[in-house]
Amino acid sequence: MNGLVRSTLLGLACMLGACVSTLPPSDKTDLAEAARIRNVLGMNYLQMGDLEKAQAELEAARRLDPDVSETYNGLGLVYAREGDWARADKNFRRSVRMDSANGQAQNDFGTFLFHQGKFEEACDRFAKASQNVGYEHRDAAFENLGLCYEQRKMTPEAKNAFFRALNLNAKLPVATLEYAEILFDEADYVHAQAGYQAYLTLMGSQPSSARGLWLGWRLARWSGDQNKLASLALALKHLYPQSPEYASYLKVVGN
C-alpha cells in the first residue's frame, strides 16, 4: 500500500481518537458519519492485512449504526480471511439481504461462495452484481460470472459473460485468455489467435500460467510454428510439471 493511503489511515485514526472516542456523537447524523469513518478505516486495515484492527473498527461501525450493508460485507471479508466460514456466510447474507443492489457485496459474497465450491449460488450473486449498472466493477463481476459458468460446464453462458466483461474493460487478462480458450475449442482459430495475442500483450509478452502456456502451444501447433512449440513445451514442463495442462500436453504428444 502506498504512502498516501498510509497517511490517510493515520489521519482517520487521529480523527477517531479525538472525535469518536472522547466525544461520542449525540444524534443520528453524527452516528452515521462516525460509523462511515469506522467503516473506511476498517476496510483500509483489511487491505493492509491487519485483521484484528479491521474487525475492531467494523464492529465499532456496526454498534454505531447497525443498518449499513457495507459493514456486514466488510465483516464477511474479515471472517472469510480468518477461515471462519459460518460467520463469513452469515455476515455476507445479512449484507445482501439489507441491500440487494450492493454490487460490491454481491460480488464479494459470490467470490466467497465460489471458493466454497457453491457454484450455482455464486453464479447467481455474480449475475446480480453484473446487472447493477451503477456498480463500478461490473467488468470484474462479469469475469467472475464467466469463471463460475465454466465450473458448471455452461460454456455458451461463460462465453457471453467474458464477452460482456471485455466490452467493459479490454484489459482483463483472465477474461481475455478464457475467451480465447473458448474460441479455440470452437475451432475459431483465427480469432482465438488474436485473443491470445491480446492476452500476451496484457501480460508483457509472457504467459504467466499453465493455462496460458497450454493454449499458446496448441495455437503454435495449429499455425505450424515449431520454435514456439518447442519453447512453450519446455516452459510448461519446467514451470508446471504437476499441472493438468502438462498432463494434457503429454497425452497429446503420446508420452
C-alpha positions as CSV (number, residue, x, y, z in Angstrom):
1,M,0.0,0.0,0.0
2,N,1.4,3.4,-0.9
3,G,2.4,6.2,1.4
4,L,-0.7,8.3,0.6
5,V,-3.0,5.6,1.9
6,R,-1.0,5.0,5.0
7,S,-1.1,8.8,5.7
8,T,-4.9,8.7,5.2
9,L,-5.2,5.9,7.7
10,L,-3.2,7.8,10.3
11,G,-5.4,10.8,9.8
12,L,-8.5,8.7,10.2
13,A,-7.1,7.2,13.4
14,C,-6.4,10.6,14.8
15,M,-9.9,11.8,13.9
16,L,-11.5,8.8,15.5
17,G,-9.4,9.2,18.7
18,A,-10.3,12.8,19.0
19,C,-13.9,12.8,17.9
20,V,-15.4,9.4,18.4
21,S,-13.8,8.0,21.5
22,T,-13.8,11.2,23.6
23,L,-16.8,13.0,22.1
24,P,-19.5,10.4,21.3
25,P,-21.9,11.6,18.7
26,S,-25.3,12.6,20.1
27,D,-27.6,12.4,17.1
28,K,-28.4,10.0,14.3
29,T,-26.5,12.0,11.7
30,D,-23.3,12.1,13.8
31,L,-23.7,8.4,14.5
32,A,-24.0,7.6,10.8
33,E,-20.9,9.7,10.0
34,A,-18.9,8.1,12.8
35,A,-19.9,4.7,11.5
36,R,-18.9,5.6,8.0
37,I,-15.4,6.7,9.2
38,R,-15.1,3.4,11.1
39,N,-16.1,1.5,8.1
40,V,-13.5,3.2,5.9
41,L,-10.8,2.7,8.5
42,G,-11.8,-1.0,8.9
43,M,-11.6,-1.7,5.2
44,N,-8.2,0.0,5.0
45,Y,-6.9,-2.2,7.8
46,L,-8.3,-5.2,5.9
47,Q,-6.5,-4.2,2.8
48,M,-3.3,-3.9,4.8
49,G,-3.9,-7.4,6.2
50,D,-4.4,-6.3,9.8
51,L,-7.5,-8.4,10.5
52,E,-7.7,-7.7,14.2
53,K,-7.9,-3.9,13.7
54,A,-10.2,-4.3,10.7
55,Q,-12.6,-6.4,12.8
56,A,-12.5,-4.0,15.7
57,E,-13.3,-1.0,13.5
58,L,-16.1,-2.7,11.6
59,E,-17.6,-4.0,14.9
60,A,-17.5,-0.4,16.2
61,A,-19.2,0.8,13.0
62,R,-21.9,-1.8,13.5
63,R,-22.5,-0.7,17.0
64,L,-22.8,3.0,15.9
65,D,-25.1,2.2,13.0
66,P,-26.4,-1.4,12.6
67,D,-28.2,-0.6,9.3
68,V,-25.3,-0.3,6.9
69,S,-24.9,-3.1,4.3
70,E,-21.2,-2.3,3.8
71,T,-20.4,-3.0,7.4
72,Y,-21.6,-6.6,7.2
73,N,-19.9,-7.1,3.9
74,G,-16.6,-6.0,5.5
75,L,-17.1,-8.3,8.4
76,G,-17.8,-11.1,5.9
77,L,-14.5,-10.4,4.3
78,V,-12.7,-10.4,7.6
79,Y,-14.2,-13.7,8.7
80,A,-13.5,-15.3,5.3
81,R,-9.9,-14.3,5.6
82,E,-9.8,-15.8,9.0
83,G,-11.3,-19.1,7.8
84,D,-14.5,-18.7,9.9
85,W,-16.8,-19.8,7.1
86,A,-20.0,-19.8,9.2
87,R,-19.6,-16.2,10.4
88,A,-18.5,-15.0,7.0
89,D,-21.6,-16.6,5.4
90,K,-23.9,-15.1,8.0
91,N,-22.5,-11.5,7.5
92,F,-22.4,-11.7,3.7
93,R,-26.0,-12.9,3.7
94,R,-27.1,-10.1,6.0
95,S,-25.3,-7.5,3.8
96,V,-27.0,-8.6,0.6
97,R,-30.3,-9.0,2.4
98,M,-30.2,-5.4,3.6
99,D,-29.2,-4.1,0.2
100,S,-29.6,-6.4,-2.8
101,A,-28.4,-3.6,-5.1
102,N,-25.0,-3.5,-3.4
103,G,-22.9,-4.7,-6.3
104,Q,-19.7,-5.0,-4.3
105,A,-21.3,-7.1,-1.6
106,Q,-22.9,-9.4,-4.2
107,N,-19.6,-9.8,-5.9
108,D,-17.7,-10.4,-2.7
109,F,-20.3,-12.9,-1.5
110,G,-20.1,-14.6,-4.9
111,T,-16.3,-14.9,-4.6
112,F,-16.7,-16.5,-1.1
113,L,-19.3,-19.0,-2.4
114,F,-17.1,-19.8,-5.4
115,H,-14.2,-20.7,-3.2
116,Q,-16.6,-22.8,-1.1
117,G,-17.5,-24.8,-4.3
118,K,-21.1,-23.5,-4.2
119,F,-21.1,-22.6,-7.8
120,E,-24.8,-22.3,-8.5
121,E,-25.4,-19.7,-5.8
122,A,-22.1,-18.0,-6.6
123,C,-23.2,-17.5,-10.2
124,D,-26.4,-16.0,-9.0
125,R,-24.5,-13.5,-6.9
126,F,-22.1,-12.6,-9.7
127,A,-25.1,-12.2,-12.1
128,K,-26.8,-9.8,-9.6
129,A,-23.6,-7.7,-9.3
130,S,-23.1,-7.6,-13.1
131,Q,-26.7,-6.5,-13.7
132,N,-26.2,-3.4,-11.5
133,V,-25.3,-0.7,-13.9
134,G,-24.3,1.6,-11.1
135,Y,-21.6,-0.9,-9.8
136,E,-18.2,0.4,-10.9
137,H,-16.6,-3.0,-11.1
138,R,-19.1,-4.7,-13.3
139,D,-16.3,-5.9,-15.6
140,A,-14.9,-8.0,-12.7
141,A,-18.4,-9.3,-11.9
142,F,-18.8,-10.4,-15.5
143,E,-15.4,-12.0,-15.5
144,N,-16.2,-13.9,-12.2
145,L,-19.5,-14.9,-13.7
146,G,-17.7,-16.4,-16.7
147,L,-15.4,-18.4,-14.5
148,C,-18.3,-19.6,-12.4
149,Y,-20.3,-20.7,-15.5
150,E,-17.2,-22.6,-16.7
151,Q,-17.2,-24.5,-13.4
152,R,-20.8,-25.5,-14.2
153,K,-19.9,-26.5,-17.8
154,M,-22.1,-23.8,-19.1
155,T,-19.8,-22.8,-22.0
156,P,-22.2,-20.5,-24.0
157,E,-23.1,-18.6,-20.9
158,A,-19.4,-18.3,-19.9
159,K,-18.5,-17.1,-23.4
160,N,-21.2,-14.4,-23.2
161,A,-20.0,-13.3,-19.7
162,F,-16.4,-13.0,-20.8
163,F,-17.5,-11.0,-23.9
164,R,-19.5,-8.6,-21.7
165,A,-16.5,-8.2,-19.3
166,L,-14.2,-7.4,-22.2
167,N,-16.6,-4.9,-23.7
168,L,-16.5,-3.0,-20.4
169,N,-12.7,-3.4,-19.9
170,A,-10.4,-4.9,-22.6
171,K,-7.5,-5.1,-20.1
172,L,-8.7,-8.2,-18.2
173,P,-6.0,-10.9,-18.7
174,V,-8.2,-13.7,-17.3
175,A,-11.2,-12.9,-19.3
176,T,-9.1,-12.4,-22.4
177,L,-7.4,-15.8,-22.0
178,E,-10.7,-17.6,-21.2
179,Y,-12.5,-16.1,-24.1
180,A,-9.6,-17.1,-26.4
181,E,-9.7,-20.6,-25.0
182,I,-13.4,-20.9,-25.7
183,L,-12.9,-19.7,-29.3
184,F,-10.1,-22.3,-29.7
185,D,-12.4,-25.1,-28.5
186,E,-15.0,-23.9,-31.0
187,A,-12.3,-24.2,-33.8
188,D,-12.4,-20.5,-34.4
189,Y,-8.6,-20.5,-34.5
190,V,-8.1,-17.1,-36.2
191,H,-10.0,-15.2,-33.5
192,A,-8.5,-17.4,-30.8
193,Q,-5.1,-16.5,-32.0
194,A,-6.0,-12.8,-32.0
195,G,-7.4,-13.1,-28.5
196,Y,-4.2,-14.9,-27.3
197,Q,-2.0,-12.2,-28.8
198,A,-4.1,-9.6,-26.8
199,Y,-3.6,-11.7,-23.7
200,L,0.2,-11.8,-24.3
201,T,0.2,-8.0,-24.7
202,L,-1.5,-7.6,-21.4
203,M,0.9,-10.0,-19.7
204,G,4.0,-8.3,-21.2
205,S,4.5,-11.0,-23.9
206,Q,4.9,-13.9,-21.5
207,P,2.0,-16.2,-20.4
208,S,2.1,-16.4,-16.6
209,S,0.1,-19.6,-16.1
210,A,0.0,-23.2,-17.2
211,R,-3.3,-22.4,-18.9
212,G,-1.7,-19.7,-20.9
213,L,1.2,-21.8,-22.0
214,W,-1.1,-24.7,-23.0
215,L,-3.3,-22.6,-25.2
216,G,-0.2,-21.0,-26.7
217,W,1.2,-24.4,-27.5
218,R,-2.0,-25.6,-29.2
219,L,-2.2,-22.4,-31.2
220,A,1.5,-22.8,-32.3
221,R,0.7,-26.4,-33.3
222,W,-2.2,-25.1,-35.4
223,S,-0.1,-22.4,-37.1
224,G,2.9,-24.7,-37.5
225,D,5.3,-22.5,-35.5
226,Q,7.9,-25.1,-34.5
227,N,10.0,-22.7,-32.5
228,K,7.1,-21.7,-30.3
229,L,6.0,-25.3,-30.0
230,A,9.4,-26.2,-28.5
231,S,9.8,-23.2,-26.2
232,L,6.3,-23.4,-24.8
233,A,6.5,-27.1,-24.2
234,L,9.8,-26.6,-22.4
235,A,8.3,-23.8,-20.2
236,L,5.3,-26.0,-19.4
237,K,7.5,-28.9,-18.4
238,H,9.8,-26.9,-16.2
239,L,7.3,-24.4,-14.7
240,Y,4.2,-26.5,-14.2
241,P,5.2,-30.2,-14.3
242,Q,2.4,-31.2,-12.0
243,S,-0.3,-29.2,-13.8
244,P,-3.3,-30.7,-15.6
245,E,-2.2,-28.7,-18.6
246,Y,1.2,-30.5,-18.7
247,A,-0.6,-33.8,-18.3
248,S,-2.8,-32.9,-21.3
249,Y,0.3,-32.0,-23.3
250,L,1.9,-35.4,-22.5
251,K,-1.3,-37.1,-23.6
252,V,-1.3,-35.2,-26.9
253,V,2.3,-35.9,-27.7
254,G,2.0,-39.6,-26.7
255,N,4.3,-39.6,-23.6
